[in-house]
């Protein structure tokens, strides 16, 4: 089972939304917004867990993370 923490998160400011956006490119349509970068990441971590649980429950394939963490 792949943990949510294994997936890369992109964080950027959106003028359109007037908020920080945290996006998980490996998980279709998995993103969240927040007033700060930290808040956006916290929200997307919840969304990632929900995305992965829904995929597991429905038998949908779960993509491998596109980036692997490097451990020293």
N, C-alpha and C positions, 0 to 999 in steps of 0.2 A: 504494500500500500504506500503510495506516494504522499508524504505530508505536505500540507499547504505551504509551509515555510520553504519548501524546495523551489517554488516558482518565483521568477524575477518579477519585480513590481516597478513600473515606470511612474514617476511622480512629476507633475507639471502644473503650472498655473493656467487656468482657462479664463480668458477675458469674457467669453460668451456666458459662462456659468458664474463668473465672479467668485471662483472658488478654486482650491487646489484639487486636482484629480489624481487618483491613484488607479492605475490600470494594470491588469494582468494579461499581457498579450497572448499567453499560451492557453488561456481559458476564455472562450468566446463570450463576449458581452459581460465580462466580470470587471467591474470598476466601481468606484465610490468617490464621493467628494467630501471635503472638509474645509474648515476655516483656516487650518494650518496644514503643512505637509504631514506632520505627525498624526493629526486627526484623520486625514484622508487615508493614510496607511492603516490606522487602527480600524477604520470602517471597512476597508477592502479585505483585511484579514478575516473579518466576520463573513463577508460576501464569499471569499474563497472557500471557507469551510462549508458554507451552504451549497455552493456550486458543486464541490466534490461530493458531498453527501447526496445531493440530488442525482448526480451522475451514477454513483454507486447503487443507489436505490432503484434506479430505472434500468440499470445494466448498460448504460451508455459508456462508450470508451473514454478513458481519461488519458489525455496526452501526457507524454513525458515532458519534464521541464526542459526548456531550450538551452538553459545555462546550468552548468554544474558548479556547485560551491567548491572552492579550493580550501583545503584544510592544511594549515601549517604544521 
